[in-house]
Amino acid sequence: MKTVFSFIVISLFGLAVSIAQTPTPKQAMAAYEQAEYEECVQMVGKVLKKAGGSERVKLLLYRADAYYQLSKDPKLVEKYPNAVELATKDAMTATRSASPKDKNIKKFRPFLDTISNITIRKGMALYNEKKYSEAKPIFLQAGKIDPDGMGYYYAGKCALNNKEKDYVNSFTPIAESQYADFKSKRPKFKDRYNAEVFVELIRYYAQVNNYLKAQELLTQASEMFPNDSKVRELKMTPIMLTTKKKDPKTKKLKFFYEPYTSEQITFADSLLNAHKSVIDALATEVNKKRPAPANISTELSRAAALHAWDMRTINYFSDAGVNKSDATKRAKQAGYEGKCVECIYIGTKNPNEVLDAWLKQEVSQMNITKPDVKQIGIGIVPVAEHNSIPEQKNEGFFWVIVLGSK
């Protein structure tokens, strides 16, 4: 009996001693403030599970900076070989779990910027070697630590280079934070504004038929980058002005195709004038293959030029517009009333090569030689560097011929 009693007494005494030796969050923080970084790291590890809310965020930040300080001590480098990685992990966890108004994040912002920049440099080493899949998660870490930095941007660039759709997840927070900063009375990082982020998001939302979002971003980009050539190109894309609303009869959502604006018409005419000799050469060769020559229609030529421009700018290759429009609907937008067919091509500057390719395709040959065609319109636009469609050959033109039967 005495043995059992003695065992209980000893156990209770040991527990009391253990409790007395267990550090508190305040002691862990005090160790950090006294530059006792090793003690801070050890203490935080023991008390972190019991902490919550702002206190947990603060402990994580203290430990993150303690790890970083240990990584700079030549005497402790071998003892803590992964100190920077551990600091990055704690910094990322702290920023993700902190509330928007947490004062600790603001207090540690210079340190977080430093860790973010270290992480970005690590990712850039892989990015420059074109190892995008390996670099992307590293950039995402940097973005989570500093959402206003360049981590999300380069993660998005990795996704773009890998032709992944999730670049939208990286570029969206950048666009939101940059536009909010731009609209504020005291912008913080104006030199870091990047038009490419907005341009790629606009293209994406146009391709998935989310025109409201595309137009919203285009409006923002036009405010922020009024002189950027890529933004000006998007402003001239007819597809952006397509509306999707409820049909008054069926009450279901459908596309409505409005007439092209005077600005778009002027722009189309400039495209046609820029390549007049090549277009005229193709029209001449096309009429040689037809049962009877067709007249050149200004309206059809405008519709052809603007569809070529849409494909180039939004980055697709199809007779159907990304808003499901067809040649007849686009011709109507340009002021032509009548049924139309269309042929498209990409990749050369030689009109004879284009015609030969069309005549080798059964449907295209049938369209070009249709007896009831009375008018034709041709539009061409130079291929753009940013295109990544399968048919892309990185040279020549987007070619469009529209044939009408009015």
VOGU-3710 file (C-alpha; in Angstrom, 3 decimals, decimal comma):
1> mktvfsfivi> 0,000/0,000/0,000  2,840/2,329/0,932  4,485/1,510/-2,418  1,363/2,589/-4,356  1,053/5,743/-2,288  4,716/6,591/-2,858  4,323/6,056/-6,613  1,349/8,453/-6,739  3,218/11,096/-4,726  6,273/10,833/-6,966
11> slfglavsia> 4,128/11,017/-10,128  2,295/14,100/-8,922  5,568/15,741/-7,970  7,011/14,986/-11,406  3,912/16,400/-13,106  4,135/19,557/-11,019  7,796/19,990/-11,937  6,979/19,394/-15,630  4,204/21,987/-15,562  6,497/24,449/-13,832
21> qtptpkqama> 9,121/23,920/-16,543  6,692/24,266/-19,495  7,202/27,698/-21,086  4,371/30,122/-21,692  3,714/32,107/-24,897  4,943/35,235/-23,127  8,219/33,533/-22,248  8,677/32,413/-25,874  8,091/35,973/-27,067  10,446/37,337/-24,422
31> ayeqaeyeec> 13,179/34,999/-25,641  12,775/36,405/-29,159  12,835/40,015/-27,954  16,031/39,265/-26,017  17,602/37,836/-29,202  17,707/34,333/-27,680  16,634/32,807/-30,983  17,385/29,165/-30,261  15,359/29,321/-27,056  12,552/31,086/-28,922
41> vqmvgkvlkk> 12,404/28,342/-31,552  12,256/25,611/-28,917  9,696/27,393/-26,734  7,338/28,251/-29,593  7,345/24,597/-30,602  6,059/23,686/-27,133  3,356/26,369/-26,762  2,093/26,846/-30,330  -0,623/24,184/-30,194  -2,247/25,886/-27,228
51> aggservkll> -2,258/29,348/-28,839  -4,940/30,712/-31,113  -5,971/33,820/-33,023  -3,635/36,783/-33,024  -1,362/35,191/-30,406  -0,721/32,198/-32,687  0,084/34,524/-35,599  2,514/36,451/-33,409  4,267/33,273/-32,214  4,638/32,029/-35,790
61> lyradayyql> 6,135/35,341/-36,890  8,525/35,391/-33,929  9,678/31,862/-34,713  9,956/32,614/-38,438  12,224/35,589/-37,794  14,157/33,593/-35,186  14,842/30,879/-37,798  15,919/33,565/-40,275  18,306/35,118/-37,742  19,772/31,676/-37,012
71> skdpklveky> 20,372/31,164/-40,755  22,578/34,274/-40,784  24,763/33,127/-37,853  27,910/31,429/-39,283  28,284/29,402/-36,100  24,793/27,892/-36,395  24,446/27,324/-40,157  25,365/23,636/-39,889  23,068/23,142/-36,895  20,090/24,686/-38,709
81> pnavelatkd> 20,623/23,878/-42,423  16,919/24,287/-43,259  16,368/27,478/-41,257  15,277/29,590/-44,247  12,804/26,934/-45,427  11,366/26,690/-41,892  11,163/30,485/-41,685  9,315/30,539/-45,022  6,852/27,887/-43,851  6,072/29,771/-40,611
91> amtatrsasp> 5,767/33,101/-42,430  3,356/31,603/-44,971  1,239/29,955/-42,248  1,116/33,200/-40,264  0,000/35,367/-43,180  -2,630/32,850/-44,294  -4,164/32,507/-40,820  -4,027/36,200/-39,863  -7,107/38,398/-40,023  -6,986/41,350/-42,478
101> kdknikkfrp> -6,554/43,806/-39,594  -3,910/41,850/-37,672  -1,305/44,390/-36,510  1,399/41,726/-36,252  1,536/41,347/-40,049  2,036/45,088/-40,457  4,757/45,095/-37,762  6,639/42,236/-39,458  6,079/43,449/-43,039  9,784/44,290/-43,714
111> fldtisniti> 10,755/40,774/-42,588  7,970/39,175/-44,653  9,092/41,150/-47,706  12,623/39,847/-47,160  11,462/36,211/-46,939  9,238/36,688/-49,999  12,146/38,110/-52,009  14,429/35,244/-50,949  11,758/32,779/-52,090  11,292/34,605/-55,401
121> rkgmalynek> 15,049/34,502/-56,075  14,978/30,768/-55,441  12,097/30,380/-57,897  13,765/32,637/-60,489  16,786/30,335/-60,650  14,454/27,558/-61,844  12,330/29,918/-63,965  15,388/31,087/-65,927  16,178/27,434/-66,658  12,587/27,065/-67,941
131> kyseakpifl> 11,756/24,608/-65,155  8,301/26,152/-64,756  6,632/23,228/-62,988  9,303/23,268/-60,268  9,369/27,056/-59,959  5,602/27,564/-59,742  5,002/26,201/-56,176  7,939/28,265/-54,916  6,479/31,441/-56,413  3,097/30,580/-54,890
141> qagkidpdgm> 4,783/30,430/-51,468  6,175/33,919/-52,035  2,732/35,141/-53,110  1,097/33,804/-49,963  3,703/35,566/-47,813  3,423/38,867/-49,706  0,271/39,062/-51,889  1,358/42,470/-53,226  4,769/41,211/-54,334  5,750/39,414/-57,532
151> gyyyagkcal> 5,227/35,828/-56,344  1,736/35,428/-57,776  2,840/37,142/-60,989  5,635/34,672/-61,681  3,461/31,734/-60,600  0,981/32,905/-63,225  3,781/33,245/-65,783  4,826/29,649/-65,037  1,248/28,499/-65,609  1,075/30,484/-68,865
161> nnkekdyvns> 4,353/29,026/-70,104  3,050/25,554/-69,266  -0,245/26,416/-70,986  -2,214/25,790/-67,783  -5,547/27,473/-67,087  -4,892/28,122/-63,407  -2,786/31,203/-64,169  -6,109/32,960/-63,530  -5,812/32,044/-59,837  -2,434/33,780/-59,678
171> ftpiaesqya> -3,244/36,862/-61,748  -6,647/37,646/-60,178  -5,358/38,712/-56,724  -2,723/40,889/-58,422  -5,313/42,654/-60,584  -7,613/43,203/-57,606  -4,902/44,588/-55,336  -3,339/46,755/-58,056  -6,653/48,312/-59,098  -7,617/48,964/-55,463
181> dfkskrpkfk> -4,209/50,580/-54,946  -4,592/52,617/-58,145  -7,971/53,960/-56,979  -6,652/54,878/-53,531  -5,570/58,445/-52,882  -2,069/57,327/-51,865  -0,934/54,457/-54,109  1,745/52,270/-52,542  3,299/50,361/-55,416  2,566/52,202/-58,651
191> drynaevfve> 5,875/51,151/-60,224  4,832/47,514/-59,912  1,612/47,822/-61,944  1,604/45,290/-64,758  -0,673/45,501/-67,789  0,082/41,903/-68,833  -1,874/40,613/-65,822  -5,022/42,457/-66,922  -4,580/41,580/-70,607  -4,279/37,843/-69,943
201> liryyaqvnn> -7,280/37,855/-67,572  -9,407/39,752/-70,100  -8,518/37,236/-72,812  -9,386/34,361/-70,509  -12,793/35,709/-69,475  -13,644/36,507/-73,095  -12,792/32,939/-74,110  -15,097/31,486/-71,442  -17,891/33,894/-72,442  -17,810/35,858/-69,169
211> ylkaqelltq> -18,103/39,209/-70,921  -19,214/41,147/-67,856  -15,963/40,268/-66,081  -13,914/40,832/-69,236  -15,467/44,269/-69,761  -14,994/45,174/-66,085  -11,289/44,324/-66,274  -10,923/46,096/-69,620  -12,403/49,266/-68,099  -9,949/49,037/-65,196
221> asemfpndsk> -6,991/48,346/-67,491  -7,946/51,290/-69,720  -7,838/53,571/-66,680  -4,528/52,240/-65,426  -2,683/51,748/-68,726  -4,150/54,234/-71,254  -1,031/54,101/-73,443  -0,385/50,352/-73,376  -0,578/48,873/-76,882  -2,003/45,492/-75,762
231> vrelkmtpim> -4,793/47,197/-73,796  -5,608/49,407/-76,802  -5,769/46,275/-78,970  -8,303/44,689/-76,630  -10,436/47,840/-76,648  -10,800/47,401/-80,404  -11,917/43,765/-80,124  -15,570/43,599/-81,253  -16,299/40,563/-79,122  -15,949/42,697/-75,991
241> lttkkkdpkt> -19,065/44,649/-76,886  -21,226/41,566/-77,393  -24,061/41,496/-74,866  -25,673/38,500/-73,239  -29,182/39,182/-71,928  -32,603/37,603/-71,618  -34,582/37,086/-74,780  -37,900/38,954/-74,346  -39,805/35,992/-75,829  -38,134/32,955/-74,266
251> kklkffyepy> -36,863/34,713/-71,085  -33,633/32,736/-71,505  -30,137/34,178/-71,735  -28,836/34,540/-75,279  -26,276/36,570/-77,181  -27,308/39,761/-78,922  -25,080/41,029/-81,711  -25,034/44,806/-81,893  -23,814/46,737/-84,962  -20,111/47,510/-84,888
261> tseqitfads> -19,327/50,985/-83,547  -18,005/53,739/-85,791  -14,652/53,402/-84,024  -14,523/49,694/-84,860  -15,498/50,344/-88,463  -12,720/52,925/-88,775  -10,296/50,451/-87,226  -11,392/47,690/-89,644  -10,853/50,018/-92,599  -7,341/50,773/-91,349
271> llnahksvid> -6,606/47,027/-91,257  -7,923/46,614/-94,794  -5,935/49,587/-96,122  -2,736/48,355/-94,479  -2,825/45,102/-96,487  -4,782/46,212/-99,569  -2,384/44,835/-102,186  -2,291/41,343/-100,623  -6,088/41,281/-100,169  -6,662/42,403/-103,772
281> alatevnkkr> -4,296/39,679/-105,009  -6,227/36,984/-103,146  -9,596/38,342/-104,327  -8,370/38,198/-107,939  -7,222/34,579/-107,586  -10,453/33,558/-105,818  -12,585/34,967/-108,638  -10,556/32,971/-111,171  -11,721/29,778/-109,453  -15,379/30,782/-109,283
291> papanistel> -18,091/30,059/-111,889  -18,712/33,827/-112,014  -16,755/36,706/-110,415  -18,115/38,096/-107,124  -18,079/41,766/-106,186  -15,972/43,031/-103,287  -18,232/44,054/-100,401  -17,004/46,693/-97,954  -19,300/45,349/-95,224  -18,116/41,751/-95,663
301> sraaalhawd> -14,488/42,885/-95,754  -14,978/44,711/-92,450  -16,609/41,643/-90,893  -13,719/39,480/-92,143  -11,057/41,879/-90,837  -12,683/42,181/-87,411  -13,085/38,403/-87,063  -9,396/38,001/-87,943  -8,618/40,637/-85,302  -10,756/38,824/-82,717
311> mrtinyfsda> -8,914/35,539/-83,312  -5,542/37,240/-83,062  -6,347/39,232/-79,929  -8,429/36,714/-77,955  -6,134/33,901/-79,094  -8,292/31,285/-80,826  -8,824/29,879/-84,334  -12,362/29,020/-85,382  -15,176/29,936/-87,786  -17,346/30,270/-84,685
321> gvnksdatkr> -16,629/33,303/-82,555  -16,002/32,761/-78,866  -19,493/34,230/-78,379  -20,889/31,500/-80,709  -21,355/33,978/-83,562  -21,146/32,758/-87,161  -20,256/34,470/-90,438  -23,864/35,574/-91,095  -24,238/37,200/-87,657  -20,905/38,985/-87,920
331> akqagyegkc> -21,770/40,230/-91,415  -25,045/41,615/-90,042  -23,088/43,471/-87,339  -21,135/45,104/-90,183  -24,343/46,092/-92,005  -24,686/43,223/-94,511  -28,107/41,553/-94,740  -27,823/38,076/-96,244  -26,594/34,534/-95,619  -22,837/34,041/-95,544
341> veciyigtkn> -20,215/31,318/-95,410  -16,591/31,694/-94,419  -13,091/30,214/-94,799  -10,166/30,859/-92,460  -6,435/30,129/-92,535  -3,357/30,976/-90,485  0,372/31,044/-91,059  1,567/32,429/-94,412  1,921/35,768/-96,217  1,369/34,244/-99,660
351> pnevldawlk> -2,247/34,507/-100,966  -1,658/31,664/-103,439  -0,702/29,287/-100,618  -3,892/30,222/-98,769  -6,097/29,602/-101,800  -4,375/26,282/-102,555  -4,984/25,140/-98,978  -8,671/26,123/-99,160  -9,187/24,354/-102,480  -7,740/21,141/-101,000
361> qevsqmnitk> -10,397/21,140/-98,260  -13,807/19,897/-99,370  -15,931/22,368/-97,360  -13,723/25,381/-98,116  -13,643/24,523/-101,827  -17,446/24,222/-101,873  -17,812/27,632/-100,176  -15,419/29,408/-102,543  -17,000/27,944/-105,700  -20,652/28,348/-104,613
371> pdvkqigigi> -22,642/29,547/-107,656  -25,055/31,726/-105,646  -22,317/33,809/-103,996  -22,589/37,404/-105,176  -20,224/39,268/-102,836  -16,979/38,497/-101,040  -14,970/40,214/-98,322  -11,407/39,460/-97,233  -9,591/40,493/-94,067  -6,097/39,687/-92,837
381> vpvaehnsip> -4,234/40,473/-89,603  -0,586/39,727/-88,775  0,002/36,831/-86,399  0,822/37,937/-82,827  3,695/36,677/-80,694  1,442/35,884/-77,723  -0,711/33,372/-79,622  -0,447/29,764/-78,439  -3,112/28,042/-80,534  -2,278/24,645/-82,137
391> eqknegffwv> -2,463/26,011/-85,692  -0,059/28,837/-84,850  3,042/29,018/-87,032  4,388/32,275/-85,577  4,482/33,978/-88,957  2,194/35,365/-91,625  -1,459/36,321/-91,180  -4,839/35,274/-89,921  -6,791/35,041/-93,223  -10,595/35,305/-93,397
401> ivlgsk> -12,805/35,320/-96,474  -16,552/35,849/-96,123  -18,828/34,970/-99,066  -22,350/36,387/-99,184  -25,455/35,533/-101,207  -27,496/38,749/-101,001
//
